[in-house]
Amino acid sequence: MHVMAVSTVSDDGKFWSGLKKAQAKLPKGARWKVAVASTDGAKAVNIITHDSIDGVRDFFEAHAGAYATTEYFEADAANAVGLSR
């Protein structure tokens, strides 16, 4: 499944630094599809494929949770543009 992590970022430098370090430590079978921020750094959307939302949440919070409040959703890939189904 595609898991969307939608974040309100409190410290964009530390948030992205944490995620860049985390990229090399993705859980087995996970793939990072999208990582994008608003121009002011206050919002971020990340899409990671994995077999569970909880797995993405645990991974994401361990590396960037202190620098953002994040909500996690399963993406509707069937109605998305650019995501495989």
DRENLUM-588748 format. One line per 4 residues: number of its first residue (from 1); their letters; for each residue x, y, z of N, C-alpha, C. Coordinates in pm, 1 decimal. Layout:
BEGIN
NUM) A) X:Y:Z:X:Y:Z:X:Y:Z; ...
This chain:
BEGIN
1) MHVM) 83.1:-117.8:0.0:0.0:0.0:0.0:87.5:124.0:0.0; 29.3:236.0:-43.7:97.7:365.1:-37.7:49.2:436.7:88.0; 142.9:473.4:173.7:109.1:543.7:297.1:151.0:689.2:283.2; 54.2:778.3:304.4:81.4:922.7:301.7:111.3:968.4:444.1
5) AVST) 220.6:1039.4:460.6:254.7:1102.7:587.2:245.8:1253.4:562.4; 144.1:1316.4:621.2:119.3:1458.8:600.7:158.5:1530.4:730.1; 260.3:1615.7:721.0:321.0:1674.4:840.8:305.8:1825.4:847.9; 281.8:1873.2:969.5:294.9:2014.5:1002.5:427.8:2024.4:1075.9
9) VSDD) 521.4:2093.5:1015.2:660.9:2090.7:1059.4:692.4:2208.2:1151.7; 757.1:2178.5:1264.2:796.5:2283.9:1357.9:941.8:2327.1:1340.1; 1027.2:2238.5:1289.9:1168.0:2271.0:1263.5:1207.4:2200.1:1134.3; 1196.6:2272.1:1021.8:1216.2:2206.0:892.2:1359.0:2156.9:871.8
13) GKFW) 1458.0:2225.1:925.0:1596.4:2179.2:910.9:1618.0:2044.5:977.1; 1573.8:2030.8:1101.3:1591.1:1905.0:1173.9:1499.1:1796.0:1119.8; 1379.0:1834.1:1076.6:1285.1:1738.1:1019.2:1346.1:1671.5:896.7; 1391.7:1751.5:799.0:1447.2:1694.5:676.2:1581.8:1627.4:699.4
17) SGLK) 1660.0:1677.9:791.4:1787.0:1612.5:824.3:1761.1:1472.7:880.1; 1661.8:1462.0:967.9:1626.0:1332.5:1024.5:1577.3:1235.1:918.7; 1496.4:1284.9:825.5:1444.3:1197.7:720.7:1552.3:1156.6:621.3; 1645.7:1245.5:592.5:1755.3:1208.7:501.8:1839.2:1096.6:562.0
21) KAQA) 1865.2:1103.5:691.8:1938.9:996.6:759.0:1856.4:868.0:762.3; 1725.3:882.1:778.2:1636.4:766.8:788.2:1622.3:692.3:656.0; 1642.9:760.2:546.5:1621.8:699.2:415.0:1702.8:570.3:398.8; 1819.8:566.5:454.4:1905.0:447.4:444.5:1859.0:335.6:538.5
25) KLPK) 1762.7:365.7:625.2:1717.4:269.2:725.0:1571.8:229.2:706.6; 1521.2:241.3:583.9:1382.2:204.5:558.5:1355.5:60.1:600.1; 1236.1:33.0:651.4:1202.4:-105.3:685.8:1208.8:-195.2:561.5; 1233.0:-322.5:582.2:1241.4:-417.3:471.2:1112.8:-410.9:387.9
29) GARW) 1131.3:-400.6:258.3:1018.5:-396.5:166.2:959.0:-258.7:143.9; 1001.5:-158.9:218.6:948.1:-23.1:204.3:1023.4:52.6:94.9; 953.0:141.3:28.1:1015.0:228.3:-73.3:958.8:368.5:-58.2; 1049.1:465.4:-61.2:1009.3:605.4:-53.3:972.6:652.4:-192.3
33) KVAV) 850.3:699.1:-212.1:802.6:740.5:-343.9:809.1:891.5:-363.5; 769.8:968.1:-260.9:761.4:1113.9:-272.0:802.8:1176.1:-139.6; 877.1:1284.4:-147.6:909.8:1366.5:-31.2:909.8:1510.6:-80.2; 814.7:1589.7:-31.8:801.8:1727.5:-79.1:755.2:1817.8:35.0
37) ASTD) 803.3:1941.1:31.4:766.2:2039.5:132.7:706.6:2162.8:67.4; 628.0:2236.5:144.9:580.4:2366.3:98.6:698.9:2462.7:96.1; 686.2:2569.8:21.1:797.6:2663.7:7.4:837.0:2728.1:139.5; 743.7:2739.8:232.6:777.8:2799.0:362.4:827.4:2696.1:463.3
41) GAKA) 827.3:2567.0:425.0:877.4:2461.2:512.2:781.7:2417.8:621.2; 662.8:2474.0:626.4:569.1:2444.3:734.2:490.7:2315.1:713.3; 480.8:2269.2:589.4:404.7:2147.2:558.4:491.8:2053.9:475.3; 467.5:1923.9:491.8:540.5:1823.7:413.8:448.4:1707.2:384.1
45) VNII) 468.2:1647.7:266.9:397.8:1525.3:229.9:502.1:1423.6:186.7; 495.2:1307.5:247.0:581.8:1196.1:210.9:492.0:1077.6:179.0; 528.4:1003.0:75.2:455.2:882.0:40.9:555.6:767.0:40.1; 524.2:667.2:120.9:610.7:551.0:136.3:525.9:426.4:112.5
49) THDS) 574.9:335.4:28.3:504.5:208.1:12.1:553.5:113.2:119.7; 458.3:47.6:182.3:488.5:-49.2:288.3:362.8:-130.8:313.3; 374.3:-238.4:387.1:257.7:-323.0:409.6:171.2:-279.6:527.1; 211.9:-173.7:599.4:126.3:-126.7:708.9:148.1:21.5:738.4
53) IDGV) 38.7:84.9:775.0:46.2:224.8:817.6:125.2:233.9:947.4; 101.5:139.8:1038.6:171.6:142.4:1167.6:322.8:130.9:1150.5; 367.3:50.3:1054.3:510.3:37.1:1028.3:571.2:167.6:980.8; 500.7:237.6:892.4:548.8:367.8:845.4:545.8:468.4:959.4
57) RDFF) 438.2:468.6:1037.7:426.3:561.3:1150.8:542.4:540.8:1248.0; 570.6:417.9:1286.6:679.1:390.2:1381.4:813.5:437.4:1326.8; 840.1:406.7:1201.0:964.7:447.5:1136.1:976.5:598.9:1129.9; 871.8:663.8:1081.1:872.5:808.3:1060.6:887.1:882.8:1193.5
61) EAHA) 810.5:842.4:1292.3:814.0:909.5:1422.8:950.4:894.7:1490.3; 1014.5:780.8:1471.8:1146.1:759.1:1532.6:1251.0:855.2:1477.9; 1235.6:896.4:1352.9:1338.0:979.1:1288.9:1302.9:1127.2:1278.1; 1174.5:1160.3:1275.7:1137.4:1301.2:1255.2:1022.1:1346.6:1343.7
65) GAYA) 971.6:1258.7:1427.2:854.0:1289.0:1507.8:868.8:1407.4:1602.1; 988.7:1431.9:1648.7:1010.3:1543.2:1741.5:1000.1:1679.3:1673.4; 1001.5:1681.7:1540.8:1006.4:1807.7:1467.4:881.4:1834.9:1384.5; 776.6:1752.0:1404.9:653.1:1771.2:1328.9:539.5:1693.4:1393.7
69) TTEY) 418.2:1736.2:1361.6:298.7:1659.9:1393.8:252.3:1599.4:1262.4; 241.3:1467.4:1258.4:215.6:1398.6:1131.9:91.9:1311.1:1141.7; 12.5:1314.3:1035.1:-102.6:1225.9:1020.0:-69.2:1125.0:911.5; -121.5:1003.7:926.1:-89.7:894.1:835.5:-218.4:839.1:774.3
73) FEAD) -215.4:819.2:642.0:-332.6:770.8:569.5:-289.4:671.6:462.7; -377.8:578.2:429.2:-355.4:495.8:311.6:-401.1:576.4:191.1; -314.3:589.6:91.5:-347.3:665.2:-29.4:-442.0:584.5:-117.7; -528.9:653.9:-186.5:-620.0:593.5:-283.0:-547.7:587.6:-417.6
77) AANA) -462.8:486.9:-434.7:-379.3:477.6:-555.2:-461.4:461.2:-681.2; -579.0:402.4:-671.6:-662.8:382.7:-790.0:-708.6:515.4:-849.2; -718.2:618.3:-768.8:-762.5:749.4:-816.2:-651.4:853.4:-815.7; -529.6:810.0:-795.8:-414.3:901.0:-792.9:-352.8:912.2:-930.6
81) VGLS) -279.4:1019.7:-950.8:-202.7:1038.2:-1074.1:-56.2:1015.6:-1039.2; 6.1:920.5:-1105.4:147.4:897.6:-1085.7:185.2:788.2:-987.0; 87.5:730.1:-915.9:117.0:620.6:-824.6:73.8:489.4:-888.0; 157.5:388.0:-875.0:118.1:256.2:-924.4:7.4:200.7:-836.4
85) R) -74.2:116.5:-893.5:-187.0:59.5:-816.0:-148.4:-62.3:-740.3
